[in-house]
């Protein structure tokens, strides 16, 4: 079904619990009202987000318009809370299913503690389409604490593995308070040792070419399907999604590269460039032969170092297919704050999932 039609059906379908609260109305917001949502989120977060970034998130997603619920105080007609989700690619094995990513949840200052979170959740869950949706939500410490108080902690799975690759030991040691001369000398030794170890452990093939990706096209879809498909739940990132998620994003810096074997596309990665720590957002490569993944990973390391990243972060479920390769490259396990609060049928088994950091809600 086309995204526009799917959104229209969602907007018009009856939701039994709307307007049932004695004090607050809860209803869906139409696209013409998105500007009011932007203002409410800015007010609730205390940060003014660029309008271009809002429009990218709410209006330009290739999977459809944002789905927004608003709570309105009847006495004053003021919009006091909003809960937003974004359509998201999702599959169970080879079968596409409808997915969403939980997005902006904001309460206007002075309206906290009114039970608006539970009210909005109850109304949203009464929508007839909700039972068929796989929803991703990434709760922070505060949200997990609230879930414990509400007796909903059992719905959260994690923490998921997180790993860090040191790219500039000098900077990392200086951050931790080492004296400059000592961090410089020690960092140089560590960096050289790690680089030598990576070259020895990761066999590469010189005939493989790595090329910058300026636009993703349909040829990448087959690579994603071949290297990322999973028998459980996983988000298939098509070319249109990858372009929107990274290359068309009006804020943030991303680098995308593809690995070419002869005339055939063999893999790709997307790096989010931040200082001091970047994020590896996408990594699509076959597990065999290992030289393909190794070549792509070594190029990633060079790109991140050249971009000024002192270290590189990555997270994925425990059974993600490239963990062994990453650990061989020098990634080290790190304390993880990454939890998933999924909604849907049969979604709460840790080993059921595959995803990459590009699926986390750092939108």
Order of alpha helices (4+ residues) and beta strands (2+ residues): alpha-beta-alpha-alpha-beta-beta-beta-alpha-beta-alpha-beta-beta-alpha-alpha-beta-alpha-beta-alpha-beta-beta-beta-alpha-beta-alpha-beta-beta-beta
